[in-house]
């Protein structure tokens, strides 16, 4: 093998390794950069609560306080209570003082049921209908999370 052929082979190998590194970096970025994304949508889902099949309330949980593991803890708690938690993650900011439940489909009763399960007062249940989200309610875990049932420890 001549010197130029060996050099060309070395260059090709370096180019292939660089491309592989870029693909890995893109995959890692896609996994890490999720805070502002919306939950997956289901185009087959009905647009009003009257047309929904079944009584399962679909919820997303967002950590709006910044402490590690809040969304996962609330997800587990709500699933144990029979709610369908379809997405968890961080909120766009960590400055929410009181935990909030947001009605996303115009069904305040479903949002109130989520709030009751979490011990959230009715004054912190709001409506912000967003048909593109394809879920019933959003939970924003605020800095008052230690007062919520999922974070209460039995003494």
C-alpha positions as CSV (number, residue, x, y, z in Angstrom):
1,X,0.0,0.0,0.0
2,X,1.5,3.3,-1.0
3,X,1.8,6.3,1.3
4,X,-1.0,8.2,-0.5
5,X,-3.4,5.3,-0.3
6,X,-2.7,4.9,3.4
7,X,-3.1,8.7,3.9
8,X,-6.5,8.6,2.0
9,X,-7.7,5.7,4.1
10,X,-6.7,7.6,7.3
11,X,-8.6,10.7,6.1
12,X,-11.7,8.7,5.3
13,X,-11.6,7.1,8.7
14,X,-11.3,10.5,10.4
15,X,-14.3,11.8,8.4
16,X,-16.4,8.8,9.3
17,X,-15.5,9.2,13.0
18,X,-16.4,12.9,12.9
19,X,-19.8,12.2,11.3
20,X,-20.5,9.5,14.0
21,X,-19.5,12.0,16.7
22,X,-21.9,14.6,15.3
23,X,-24.8,12.1,15.1
24,X,-24.1,11.1,18.8
25,X,-24.1,14.8,19.8
26,X,-27.4,15.4,18.0
27,X,-29.0,12.4,19.8
28,X,-27.8,13.5,23.2
29,X,-29.1,17.0,22.6
30,X,-32.5,15.6,21.6
31,X,-32.7,13.6,24.9
32,X,-31.5,16.5,27.1
33,X,-33.3,19.5,25.5
34,X,-36.9,18.6,26.4
35,X,-38.1,21.2,28.9
36,X,-40.2,23.3,26.5
37,X,-41.6,20.5,24.4
38,X,-45.3,19.7,24.5
39,X,-46.7,16.2,25.2
40,X,-47.2,13.9,22.2
41,X,-50.5,14.4,20.5
42,X,-53.1,12.0,19.5
43,X,-55.1,13.2,16.5
44,X,-57.8,10.6,17.0
45,X,-58.8,12.0,20.4
46,X,-62.0,13.8,20.7
47,X,-61.9,17.6,21.2
48,X,-64.5,17.9,24.0
49,X,-64.8,16.0,27.2
50,X,-68.3,14.9,26.3
51,X,-67.0,12.8,23.4
52,X,-64.2,11.1,25.3
53,X,-64.2,7.4,25.7
54,X,-63.8,6.2,29.3
55,X,-63.2,8.2,32.5
56,X,-59.4,8.2,32.7
57,X,-58.0,11.7,33.1
58,X,-54.9,12.3,31.1
59,X,-52.4,14.6,32.8
60,X,-48.9,16.1,32.2
61,X,-46.7,16.9,35.2
62,X,-44.2,19.8,35.1
63,X,-41.6,20.6,37.7
64,X,-41.9,24.4,38.2
65,X,-40.0,24.5,41.4
66,X,-36.6,23.2,40.3
67,X,-36.0,20.5,42.9
68,X,-34.8,17.2,41.5
69,X,-37.3,14.4,41.1
70,X,-40.6,16.4,41.7
71,X,-42.3,15.4,38.5
72,X,-41.4,11.7,38.8
73,X,-42.7,11.6,42.4
74,X,-46.0,13.3,41.4
75,X,-46.3,11.0,38.4
76,X,-46.0,7.9,40.5
77,X,-48.5,9.3,43.0
78,X,-51.1,10.3,40.4
79,X,-50.8,6.9,38.6
80,X,-51.4,5.1,41.9
81,X,-54.6,7.2,42.2
82,X,-55.8,6.1,38.7
83,X,-54.7,9.1,36.6
84,X,-53.0,8.6,33.2
85,X,-49.8,10.7,33.4
86,X,-48.8,11.0,29.8
87,X,-45.8,13.2,30.1
88,X,-43.4,14.6,32.8
89,X,-40.6,17.1,32.7
90,X,-39.5,20.5,33.7
91,X,-41.6,23.7,33.2
92,X,-40.2,26.6,31.3
93,X,-39.3,28.3,34.5
94,X,-38.8,27.4,38.2
95,X,-40.6,30.4,39.7
96,X,-44.1,29.0,40.4
97,X,-44.9,29.6,44.0
98,X,-48.0,27.5,44.5
99,X,-48.8,24.2,42.7
100,X,-51.3,24.8,40.0
101,X,-53.6,22.5,38.0
102,X,-54.6,23.8,34.5
103,X,-57.7,22.6,32.7
104,X,-56.6,22.0,29.0
105,X,-59.9,20.8,27.4
106,X,-62.6,22.9,29.0
107,X,-63.6,20.4,31.6
108,X,-63.0,22.1,35.0
109,X,-64.3,19.0,36.9
110,X,-61.5,16.8,35.7
111,X,-58.9,19.5,36.7
112,X,-60.6,19.8,40.1
113,X,-60.3,16.0,40.5
114,X,-56.6,16.2,39.9
115,X,-56.3,19.1,42.3
116,X,-58.2,17.2,45.0
117,X,-55.9,14.2,44.6
118,X,-52.9,16.5,45.1
119,X,-54.4,18.6,47.9
120,X,-54.3,21.7,45.7
121,X,-56.9,24.4,46.6
122,X,-59.5,25.4,44.1
123,X,-58.0,28.9,43.9
124,X,-55.0,27.3,42.1
125,X,-57.1,25.5,39.5
126,X,-57.1,27.5,36.2
127,X,-58.4,27.1,32.7
128,X,-56.1,27.5,29.6
129,X,-57.8,25.4,26.9
130,X,-55.2,24.1,24.4
131,X,-56.7,21.5,22.0
132,X,-53.2,20.9,20.5
133,X,-52.0,19.3,23.8
134,X,-54.5,16.4,23.7
135,X,-54.6,16.0,27.5
136,X,-57.1,16.9,30.2
137,X,-54.9,18.8,32.7
138,X,-51.4,20.1,33.4
139,X,-49.9,20.1,36.8
140,X,-47.2,22.7,37.6
141,X,-45.5,21.7,40.8
142,X,-44.7,24.9,42.7
143,X,-42.4,25.7,45.6
144,X,-45.1,24.6,48.0
145,X,-44.5,21.0,47.0
146,X,-43.5,19.8,50.4
147,X,-47.1,20.4,51.6
148,X,-48.6,18.1,49.0
149,X,-49.6,14.5,49.8
150,X,-47.0,12.9,47.5
151,X,-44.2,14.4,49.6
152,X,-45.7,13.7,53.0
153,X,-43.8,11.1,54.9
154,X,-45.4,8.8,57.5
155,X,-43.8,9.3,60.9
